[in-house]
Structure formats: structure tokens, C-alpha cells
């Protein structure tokens, strides 16, 4: 049974408005030689850190290593996939769908999300926001509307085909949500492991953090490389 390794960056559960990061990124890799890739990164970066992170690659002095890591001749090209989600837009679309806003009126939902100083809004929109929150609270584990991990894992399995997943330890995927995932995609099995002892998960973590940070920074040169990895 084929198994991909996954990890995320910018995840704060279902806190999607007012969070510390604009984007959520979830990476999956199929990388049997991940230990060798980590060894190569250590040789190039030469940091004493016990576990490498995206922040190591993103330092200006390691620019060449970053471009190698993501480039066509790098270790994850064709073997890595990233699901990238803009958090506020994710909430906006779920809210708009729930209250029946047509596509041209998504600007209304955008305006509601931006109005943090007067949140929740007053009048009919305040009532609709309250209704949306109550609807979510009816079955927060089963519904999983605002948990970005759910569409992220579905996207990973759809990208790779029927597969098992080795995922960094995650408390937000109880058995009921895993059942939902199996209903939505060809997920065969999911294991939660400590990334420290699993190089594949560490590479997924580095890839997710790198893609998220480069997207938020608006780095044009590096962003061109992301097209080979990202599903938005």
C-alpha cells in the first residue's frame, strides 16, 4: 500500500479570521529517500538545529538552496504537492454558500469579514452571521465545514490517488472526521507520527512552510517555482 507523508503550515484549527497567518498550506510528499534529502540540506545549510524548518531555507544566505529545493532538478519536484488556502476567503465562501449569496454578491461577504471593528455586524447580516455560527455549532466535529485540514487531505489523496497517509501528530482529526474523509476520497489509512523520527514528514513540513511563506511574502522569482506544486 502506497503511503504519502503530510504536514501543514499556518494551521490554527478553525480560527480563520484574525489569525497570525493569511494562508494555510498542507504539503504531501512521496519521497522514499527523504533521509538523504535531509542530509543534503544539512550539508548545504550547515545549521546545528536538530530539526530543519522552512525558516532555514528562507534565509537570504540560503537562497541558492531554496531554488534548488523547489527547482526542476531538486528533490521534491514531481514528488511533492501543496494545498494552499486563503483563510478569510475560505470563511467567506462557506458563509456565502450557507446564506445563499449568488457569486456576484460575494463582495457582501467580503465586506462582512473586513468589518472586524463592528463584528458581528448589525441588522439582517448580524442575524445571518449568528445563524451561520449556530449551524456550525450543531455538529462541529461531524460537519467540519471550517476545518481546512479536511479539504487539504481530500486534495492530497485526489492528487496521488488511493493512498495511505503518514501525518504529523494532529488532534483535530478525531475518528468521525476521518470517516468523513474516507467518504470524500480514496483514503485508505492515516497514521499520526512524531515528525522527529520520520524524514518524509519533516520534508513535508519544510515544503508546506516554504510555500506558505513565499506566497505571503509575494516573492515573484520564487513564486514561479510554486506552480509545479500548488493546488489552490
C-alpha positions as CSV (number, residue, x, y, z in Angstrom):
1,X,0.0,0.0,0.0
2,X,1.5,3.3,-1.1
3,X,1.9,5.9,1.7
4,X,2.4,9.7,1.4
5,X,3.7,11.9,4.2
6,X,1.9,15.1,5.1
7,X,2.3,18.1,7.3
8,X,0.9,21.6,7.4
9,X,1.9,25.3,8.0
10,X,-0.2,28.1,9.3
11,X,-2.8,25.9,10.9
12,X,-4.8,27.3,13.8
13,X,-7.7,24.9,13.7
14,X,-10.9,26.6,12.8
15,X,-9.6,30.0,13.8
16,X,-9.5,31.6,10.3
17,X,-10.4,35.2,11.0
18,X,-7.8,37.3,12.9
19,X,-5.2,34.5,12.8
20,X,-1.5,35.1,12.7
21,X,-1.1,33.9,9.1
22,X,-3.1,34.7,5.9
23,X,-2.7,31.3,4.3
24,X,-2.9,27.7,5.3
25,X,-0.7,25.3,3.4
26,X,-0.7,21.5,3.6
27,X,2.0,19.5,1.8
28,X,2.2,15.9,0.9
29,X,5.3,14.1,-0.5
30,X,6.1,10.7,-1.9
31,X,9.8,10.6,-1.0
32,X,11.4,7.3,-0.1
33,X,14.8,8.9,0.0
34,X,13.8,11.7,2.4
35,X,16.6,10.9,4.8
36,X,19.1,11.5,2.0
37,X,17.4,14.8,1.1
38,X,17.6,15.9,4.8
39,X,21.3,15.0,4.8
40,X,21.8,17.1,1.6
41,X,20.0,20.1,3.2
42,X,22.2,19.8,6.3
43,X,25.3,19.7,4.1
44,X,24.2,22.8,2.3
45,X,22.8,24.9,5.2
46,X,25.1,23.7,8.0
47,X,22.8,24.7,10.8
48,X,23.2,22.9,14.2
49,X,19.4,22.7,14.6
50,X,18.1,19.2,15.4
51,X,15.1,19.6,13.1
52,X,15.2,21.7,10.0
53,X,12.3,24.0,9.2
54,X,11.2,26.3,6.3
55,X,12.8,29.2,8.1
56,X,16.3,27.7,7.4
57,X,15.6,27.7,3.6
58,X,14.0,31.2,3.6
59,X,17.1,33.0,4.9
60,X,18.7,35.1,2.2
61,X,22.1,33.5,2.5
62,X,20.5,30.1,1.6
63,X,18.7,31.4,-1.5
64,X,20.5,29.1,-3.8
65,X,19.5,26.1,-1.7
66,X,15.9,27.3,-1.7
67,X,15.9,27.5,-5.5
68,X,17.5,24.0,-5.7
69,X,15.0,22.5,-3.3
70,X,12.0,23.7,-5.3
71,X,13.5,23.6,-8.8
72,X,13.2,21.1,-11.6
73,X,16.4,19.4,-10.6
74,X,15.5,19.5,-6.9
75,X,14.5,16.6,-4.6
76,X,10.8,17.4,-4.3
77,X,10.0,18.3,-7.9
78,X,7.3,15.9,-9.1
79,X,7.2,14.3,-5.7
80,X,5.5,17.0,-3.7
81,X,2.1,18.6,-3.7
82,X,0.7,21.6,-1.7
83,X,-2.9,22.5,-1.0
84,X,-2.9,26.3,-0.4
85,X,-5.9,28.1,1.1
86,X,-6.6,31.8,1.9
87,X,-8.3,31.6,5.3
88,X,-10.6,34.6,5.0
89,X,-11.7,33.6,1.6
90,X,-12.5,30.1,2.9
91,X,-14.7,31.5,5.6
92,X,-16.3,33.9,3.1
93,X,-17.2,31.2,0.6
94,X,-18.6,28.9,3.3
95,X,-20.7,31.7,4.7
96,X,-21.9,32.9,1.3
97,X,-22.9,29.3,0.4
98,X,-24.8,28.9,3.7
99,X,-26.9,32.1,3.3
100,X,-27.4,31.7,-0.4
101,X,-25.4,34.6,-1.7
102,X,-25.0,34.4,-5.5
103,X,-21.5,34.6,-6.9
104,X,-21.7,38.4,-7.9
105,X,-22.6,39.2,-4.3
106,X,-19.5,37.6,-2.7
107,X,-18.4,41.2,-2.1
108,X,-21.0,41.4,0.6
109,X,-19.4,38.5,2.5
110,X,-16.0,40.2,1.9
111,X,-17.3,43.4,3.5
112,X,-18.6,41.5,6.5
113,X,-15.3,39.8,7.1
114,X,-13.4,43.1,6.9
115,X,-15.6,44.8,9.4
116,X,-13.8,43.5,12.4
117,X,-14.3,46.7,14.4
118,X,-18.1,46.1,14.3
119,X,-18.1,42.4,14.4
120,X,-20.6,40.8,14.4
121,X,-22.5,43.2,12.1
122,X,-25.9,44.6,13.0
123,X,-29.2,44.2,11.3
124,X,-30.1,41.3,8.9
125,X,-26.5,40.5,8.3
126,X,-25.9,40.1,12.0
127,X,-28.8,37.7,12.2
128,X,-27.4,35.7,9.3
129,X,-23.9,35.5,10.9
130,X,-25.5,34.3,14.1
131,X,-27.5,31.7,12.2
132,X,-24.3,30.6,10.4
133,X,-22.5,30.2,13.8
134,X,-25.4,28.3,15.3
135,X,-25.4,26.0,12.2
136,X,-21.7,25.2,12.6
137,X,-22.2,24.6,16.4
138,X,-24.9,22.0,15.8
139,X,-22.3,19.3,14.9
140,X,-18.8,20.8,15.0
141,X,-16.9,17.5,14.7
142,X,-19.0,15.9,12.0
143,X,-19.7,19.0,9.8
144,X,-16.1,20.1,9.7
145,X,-17.0,23.0,7.3
146,X,-14.3,25.3,8.6
147,X,-11.5,22.9,9.3
148,X,-9.0,23.4,6.4
149,X,-7.4,20.0,7.1
150,X,-10.4,18.3,5.6
151,X,-10.3,19.7,2.1
152,X,-6.5,19.6,2.3
153,X,-6.3,15.9,2.9
154,X,-9.0,15.3,0.3
155,X,-6.9,17.3,-2.2
156,X,-3.8,15.3,-1.4
157,X,-5.5,11.9,-1.9
158,X,-7.1,13.1,-5.1
159,X,-3.6,14.2,-6.3
160,X,-1.9,11.0,-5.5
161,X,-4.7,8.5,-6.0
162,X,-5.8,5.9,-3.5
163,X,-3.2,6.0,-0.7
164,X,-2.4,5.8,3.0
165,X,-1.1,8.9,4.9
166,X,1.6,9.3,7.5
167,X,0.7,12.6,9.1
168,X,2.4,14.7,11.8
169,X,0.6,14.4,15.1
170,X,-2.7,16.1,14.9
171,X,-5.5,16.3,17.5
172,X,-8.1,17.9,15.1
173,X,-8.8,14.7,13.2
174,X,-10.9,12.5,15.5
175,X,-12.4,9.2,14.2
176,X,-15.6,10.9,13.0
177,X,-13.7,13.3,10.7
178,X,-11.5,10.5,9.4
179,X,-14.8,8.7,8.5
180,X,-15.8,11.9,6.6
181,X,-12.5,11.9,4.8
182,X,-13.0,8.3,3.7
183,X,-16.4,9.2,2.3
184,X,-14.9,12.1,0.3
185,X,-11.8,10.5,-1.1
186,X,-9.9,7.2,-1.5
187,X,-8.0,7.5,1.8
188,X,-7.0,4.0,2.8
189,X,-5.4,4.6,6.2
190,X,-4.0,7.5,8.2
191,X,-1.2,7.2,10.9
192,X,-0.2,10.1,13.2
193,X,3.5,10.1,13.9
194,X,6.1,12.3,15.5
195,X,7.9,14.2,12.7
196,X,11.2,14.0,14.6
197,X,11.7,10.4,13.7
198,X,10.2,10.5,10.2
199,X,12.2,12.4,7.5
200,X,9.4,12.3,5.0
201,X,7.1,14.2,7.4
202,X,9.9,16.7,8.0
203,X,10.3,17.3,4.3
204,X,6.5,17.8,4.0
205,X,6.7,20.3,6.9
206,X,9.5,22.2,5.1
207,X,7.7,22.3,1.8
208,X,4.4,23.5,3.4
209,X,6.1,26.2,5.3
210,X,8.2,27.4,2.4
211,X,5.2,27.6,0.0
212,X,3.1,29.5,2.6
213,X,5.8,32.0,3.4
214,X,6.8,32.7,-0.2
215,X,3.1,33.2,-1.1
216,X,2.6,35.6,1.8
217,X,5.8,37.5,1.0
218,X,4.9,37.9,-2.7
219,X,8.3,36.7,-3.9
220,X,7.9,36.7,-7.8
221,X,11.0,34.8,-8.6
222,X,10.4,32.0,-6.2
223,X,6.6,32.0,-6.7
224,X,7.1,30.9,-10.3
225,X,8.5,27.7,-8.9
226,X,5.4,27.1,-6.8
227,X,3.2,26.5,-9.8
228,X,4.6,22.9,-10.0
229,X,3.3,22.2,-6.5
230,X,0.2,24.2,-5.6
231,X,-3.5,23.4,-5.8
232,X,-5.3,26.5,-4.7
